[in-house]
Amino acid sequence: MRILDARARADELKDLNLFITMTDEDGDGEVVAVKDLVDVRGTPTTGGGRLLPTEPKSEDAPLIRNLRSRGCVMIGKTNLHEWAFGSTNMNRHYGTVHNPRDRTRIAGGSSGGSAAAVAAGVCDWAIGSDTGGSIRIPAALCGIVGFKPTFGTVDTTGVVPLSFSLDTIGSLAPDVATAARAVAMMARPRRDGPGIDGWGSIEPIPAERLRLAVPAGWVNGLDAQVRKAWDAASDGLPEIELPSLDAMQKACLDIMLSEAVAFHKPWMDTQPDKYAPDVLARLRTGLSVTGSDYVRALADQKRLREEVARAMRGLDAILLPSTASVAPLIAAEVDTSPLVRFTRPFNLTGQPVFSLPAPVDGLPAGIQVIGHAGRDIELAAVAAGLERAWSTG
């Protein structure tokens, strides 16, 4: 995609509220949209809020420097749920991101601007962050691929934090190959020779050779469209016993809320009016998480990570819906519980996860493909195999 064509496309689609800031960069490389948590020289970083300095940044985050070494061009900073702390991307400061698949519906969050920019065709791929599902949720709702790599794969220096123990930088893209290459480029600067640490030669594994399973007792409360997608994706797969979904959710939330409050507490005390009511209310719930709750959650994180790894021995991946519903309609109140139900556990464990568009007509639905920590290249081959099978099935 040429940057001039991308800008023209973005200008035509201003009503989608995809971007907070546009750049004036030029070049012939891949056009990348950047979630506005990440420092890009020449643009301010807002975090989707109104509390950070408004001066343009003088330096790029390391992940952006790595992209520039590969010739990538940043088109702009994408809209997000304020402080990356929500799943609707209804932002009172910068507007609601509209879903390109149905403009009456949300794009999902918190990386909604990035997902919608890819779905609308205004960039080659986009950068997102994922602390509790913020890449996978909007990927599913917008009908594209989202990739949350193993925790720590991409340096988060120069990225506004939500929870330093969980925050993961990843990609949103039209397909698995692009999503995987994007993460490889963010993680490593340009090197001589083919590929980037093995990422350049991903071969899809035929679906019939994949060793897949689904978590026993985890999947319920799906709407009709997601149920149709899930039944097709999971047909005939064995079940495995994972730790309690509720236990994994609680540990993830206690860590996330504690660390988010630690970052935001000075502003919460002095400038509470600068927060959207939903975000401030969510942050304040973190005040009830005690120090002992936090320490216990960190211990549970280690134990639960080991339990999941044991349960997955001998498997290539496990499958799970990305969300329990399709994109909700834009409304004053949106029930977000179906959106976050299945994503948080794998921020807790730090495992790599792809969200793939399911092969269904109508509104998009996503399926998570969850792999082993540190084996992201293998997971990309698994996801590519499923992508190929679902596109031809």
C-alpha positions in Angstrom: 0.0 0.0 0.0 1.3 3.5 -0.9 1.2 6.0 1.9 -0.5 8.6 -0.3 -3.3 6.1 -1.1 -3.6 5.2 2.6 -4.0 8.8 3.6 -6.6 9.4 1.0 -8.5 6.4 2.2 -8.2 7.5 5.8 -9.5 11.0 4.8 -12.6 9.4 3.2 -13.3 7.5 6.4 -12.9 10.2 9.0 -16.4 9.4 10.3 -15.1 6.1 11.6 -12.9 8.0 14.2 -10.0 5.7 13.4 -7.1 8.1 14.3 -6.3 10.7 17.0 -3.2 12.1 15.2 -1.9 11.7 11.6 1.8 11.9 10.6 3.3 13.6 7.6 5.8 10.7 7.0 6.7 9.5 3.5 8.3 6.4 2.1 7.7 3.3 0.1 7.6 0.7 2.9 4.6 -1.0 4.7 2.1 1.5 6.0 1.6 1.0 9.8 -1.1 2.4 12.1 0.1 2.8 15.7 -2.1 2.6 18.8 -1.8 5.9 20.6 0.0 4.4 23.6 3.3 4.1 21.6 5.7 7.0 21.2 6.2 8.0 17.6 8.5 11.0 17.0 6.8 14.1 15.8 3.4 13.2 17.4 2.1 13.5 20.9 1.2 10.3 22.8 -2.3 10.7 24.4 -3.1 7.2 25.8 -6.6 8.0 24.6 -6.9 10.5 27.5 -6.3 14.2 28.3 -3.6 13.9 31.1 -0.3 13.5 29.2 1.8 16.3 27.8 0.6 17.5 24.4 4.1 18.2 23.0 5.2 15.9 20.1 7.6 13.2 21.1 11.2 13.7 20.1 12.1 10.0 20.0 10.5 6.8 18.8 9.8 3.9 21.1 12.3 1.1 20.4 9.7 -1.0 18.6 9.1 1.9 16.2 12.8 2.2 15.6 12.9 -1.4 14.7 10.1 -0.9 12.2 11.9 2.1 10.6 14.9 -0.2 10.2 12.7 -2.3 8.0 11.4 0.7 6.0 8.0 0.9 7.5 6.0 4.2 7.4 3.8 5.3 10.3 0.5 6.8 9.0 -0.8 7.9 12.3 -1.8 7.2 16.0 -5.0 5.2 16.3 -8.0 5.8 18.6 -8.3 3.6 21.6 -10.4 3.0 24.7 -9.1 5.6 27.2 -5.9 4.4 28.9 -6.4 1.0 27.1 -8.8 0.2 30.0 -12.0 -0.9 28.3 -13.3 -3.1 25.5 -15.7 -0.9 23.6 -13.5 1.9 22.2 -16.2 4.4 23.0 -13.9 7.3 23.9 -15.5 10.5 25.2 -12.4 12.6 24.2 -11.8 11.4 20.7 -15.1 9.8 19.7 -16.4 6.2 19.3 -14.6 4.0 16.8 -17.2 2.7 14.4 -16.9 -0.9 13.1 -16.3 -0.9 9.4 -18.3 -4.1 9.1 -21.4 -2.4 10.5 -21.1 1.3 11.4 -23.9 1.0 14.0 -21.7 -1.3 16.1 -18.6 -0.9 18.2 -15.2 -1.9 16.9 -14.2 -3.3 20.3 -11.2 -2.3 22.4 -9.0 -1.3 23.6 -7.2 -1.4 20.3 -10.3 -0.6 18.3 -8.9 2.1 16.1 -6.1 -0.2 15.0 -8.4 -3.1 14.2 -10.9 -0.9 12.4 -8.1 0.8 10.4 -7.0 -2.6 9.1 -10.6 -3.7 8.4 -11.2 -0.5 6.6 -8.1 -0.9 4.4 -6.3 2.3 5.5 -3.0 0.5 6.4 -1.1 -2.7 5.7 -1.3 -3.6 9.4 -1.5 -2.0 12.8 0.0 -2.1 16.2 -2.1 -2.9 19.3 -1.6 -3.7 22.9 -3.2 -6.6 24.9 -3.5 -6.7 28.6 -6.8 -8.6 29.0 -7.8 -9.1 25.4 -7.3 -5.7 23.8 -6.0 -7.0 20.5 -8.1 -10.2 20.2 -11.5 -8.6 21.1 -11.4 -5.9 18.3 -9.8 -8.4 15.9 -12.8 -10.7 16.4 -15.4 -8.0 16.2 -13.9 -6.4 13.0 -13.2 -9.7 11.2 -9.4 -9.6 11.0 -6.4 -11.4 12.5 -5.0 -10.4 15.9 -1.8 -11.7 17.3 -0.8 -11.4 21.0 2.7 -12.9 21.1 4.4 -14.4 24.2 4.7 -11.9 27.0 7.9 -9.9 26.6 8.5 -10.6 22.9 8.2 -6.9 22.0 9.9 -4.2 24.2 7.3 -2.0 25.9 9.7 0.9 26.5 8.1 4.1 25.3 4.6 2.6 25.7 2.1 4.0 28.2 1.5 1.2 30.6 -1.7 -0.3 32.0 -0.3 -3.3 33.8 3.5 -4.0 33.5 3.1 -7.7 34.4 0.6 -8.3 31.6 1.0 -5.6 28.9 1.9 -7.2 25.5 2.5 -5.5 22.2 1.2 -7.3 19.2 -0.3 -6.8 15.7 -3.6 -6.6 13.8 -3.5 -7.6 10.2 -5.5 -9.0 7.3 -3.9 -12.4 7.6 -1.7 -14.6 9.7 1.5 -14.2 7.7 1.3 -10.4 7.9 0.5 -10.5 11.6 3.4 -12.8 12.4 5.9 -10.7 10.2 4.7 -7.5 12.0 5.5 -8.9 15.4 8.9 -10.1 14.2 9.7 -6.7 12.8 8.7 -4.9 16.0 10.7 -7.4 18.1 14.0 -7.2 16.1 15.8 -4.6 14.0 16.7 -5.4 10.4 19.3 -8.1 10.0 21.1 -9.5 7.0 19.9 -12.8 5.6 16.5 -14.3 5.0 13.7 -13.9 7.5 13.9 -12.5 11.1 15.0 -15.2 13.5 13.1 -17.8 11.6 9.9 -15.8 11.1 10.4 -15.4 7.4 9.7 -19.0 6.5 6.5 -20.0 8.2 4.8 -22.9 6.5 1.1 -23.6 7.3 0.7 -27.0 9.0 -2.2 -28.9 7.2 -5.2 -28.8 9.5 -5.6 -32.6 9.4 -2.1 -32.9 11.1 -2.9 -30.5 13.9 -3.2 -31.7 17.5 -5.9 -29.5 18.9 -8.2 -29.5 21.9 -10.7 -27.3 23.7 -11.1 -26.5 27.5 -13.6 -28.7 29.2 -16.5 -26.7 30.8 -15.3 -23.3 29.7 -17.5 -22.4 26.8 -21.0 -21.2 27.5 -23.3 -18.2 27.0 -22.5 -17.7 23.3 -24.8 -15.8 21.1 -26.2 -17.6 18.0 -23.6 -16.3 15.5 -20.6 -17.1 17.8 -22.2 -20.5 18.7 -22.4 -21.3 14.9 -18.7 -20.4 14.5 -17.6 -22.3 17.6 -19.5 -25.4 16.7 -17.8 -25.5 13.3 -14.3 -24.8 14.7 -14.5 -27.2 17.6 -16.4 -30.1 16.0 -14.8 -33.4 16.9 -12.0 -31.9 19.1 -11.2 -33.6 22.4 -11.6 -31.7 25.7 -8.8 -31.1 28.2 -9.0 -30.0 31.8 -7.7 -26.5 32.4 -7.7 -24.6 35.7 -10.9 -22.8 36.7 -11.8 -20.0 34.3 -13.0 -17.9 37.2 -9.8 -18.4 39.1 -7.7 -17.3 36.1 -9.9 -14.3 35.6 -9.6 -13.2 39.2 -5.8 -13.5 39.3 -5.5 -11.6 36.1 -7.9 -8.8 37.3 -6.2 -8.5 40.7 -2.8 -8.0 39.0 -4.2 -5.7 36.4 -6.2 -3.5 38.7 -3.4 -3.2 41.3 -0.8 -2.1 38.7 -3.2 0.2 36.9 -4.0 2.0 40.2 -0.3 2.3 41.0 0.2 4.2 37.7 -2.9 6.3 37.8 -3.4 7.1 41.5 -1.8 10.6 41.5 -4.1 11.7 38.7 -7.1 9.9 40.2 -6.5 12.0 43.4 -5.9 15.4 41.7 -7.7 15.3 38.4 -10.5 12.8 38.5 -12.6 14.9 36.2 -10.2 14.2 33.4 -11.3 10.6 33.3 -14.3 9.2 31.5 -16.8 7.9 34.2 -16.5 4.3 33.2 -12.7 4.3 33.3 -12.5 6.1 36.6 -15.0 3.7 38.1 -13.0 0.7 36.9 -9.8 2.2 38.3 -11.4 2.8 41.6 -12.3 -0.9 41.9 -8.6 -1.5 42.1 -8.4 0.4 45.3 -10.1 -2.5 47.0 -7.4 -5.0 45.9 -5.1 -5.3 48.9 -1.4 -5.9 48.9 -1.9 -9.4 50.1 -4.4 -9.9 47.2 -1.8 -8.8 44.8 1.0 -11.0 46.2 -1.4 -14.0 46.2 -2.4 -13.3 42.5 1.3 -13.3 41.5 1.8 -16.6 43.2 -1.4 -17.9 41.5 -0.1 -16.7 38.2 3.0 -18.9 38.5 1.0 -21.9 39.6 -1.7 -21.5 36.9 0.8 -21.0 34.2 2.4 -24.3 35.1 -0.9 -26.1 35.3 -1.9 -24.9 31.8 1.5 -25.9 30.4 1.1 -29.4 31.8 -2.5 -29.7 30.4 -1.3 -28.7 26.9 1.5 -31.3 26.7 1.3 -33.2 23.4 -0.9 -30.5 21.8 -0.1 -27.9 19.1 -2.8 -25.5 20.4 -6.1 -25.2 22.1 -9.1 -23.4 20.6 -11.5 -21.0 22.3 -13.9 -18.3 21.1 -12.4 -14.9 21.1 -15.6 -13.3 22.4 -19.0 -14.7 23.4 -20.9 -12.3 21.2 -20.6 -10.4 17.9 -20.0 -6.6 18.0 -22.7 -4.9 20.2 -24.6 -1.9 18.9 -23.3 1.5 19.9 -25.3 2.5 22.9 -25.1 4.5 26.1 -24.6 1.3 28.0 -22.9 -1.8 26.6 -22.7 -5.1 28.4 -19.0 -6.0 28.0 -18.9 -9.2 29.9 -19.3 -11.4 26.8 -16.4 -9.6 25.2 -13.8 -10.2 27.9 -14.8 -13.7 29.2 -12.3 -15.8 27.3 -9.3 -13.6 26.8 -7.9 -12.6 30.2 -6.6 -16.1 31.2 -3.9 -16.0 28.5 -2.6 -12.7 29.6 -2.1 -14.3 33.0 -0.1 -17.2 31.5 1.7 -15.0 29.0 1.0 -17.5 26.1 0.9 -16.5 22.4 -2.6 -16.3 21.0 -4.0 -15.6 17.5 -7.5 -14.5 17.0 -8.7 -15.8 13.6 -11.9 -14.8 11.7 -14.3 -17.8 11.8 -15.7 -19.0 8.4 -19.2 -17.6 9.0 -21.5 -15.3 7.0 -22.8 -12.1 8.5 -21.2 -10.3 11.4 -17.7 -11.5 12.2 -16.8 -13.9 15.0 -13.3 -14.8 16.1 -11.6 -18.0 17.3 -8.6 -17.9 19.6 -5.7 -20.3 18.7 -3.6 -20.6 21.9 -0.1 -21.9 21.8 2.9 -22.7 24.1 4.8 -19.8 25.7 7.9 -19.0 23.7 6.9 -21.1 20.7 5.3 -18.3 18.7 6.7 -19.4 15.3 5.2 -22.8 15.8 1.8 -21.2 16.7 2.0 -19.1 13.6 2.3 -22.2 11.5 -0.7 -23.7 13.3 -2.8 -20.6 12.8 -1.8 -20.4 9.1 -2.9 -24.0 8.7 -6.3 -23.2 10.2 -6.6 -20.0 8.2 -6.1 -22.0 5.0 -8.5 -24.7 6.0 -11.2 -22.3 7.0 -10.9 -20.2 3.9 -11.3 -23.2 1.6 -13.7 -25.3 3.7 
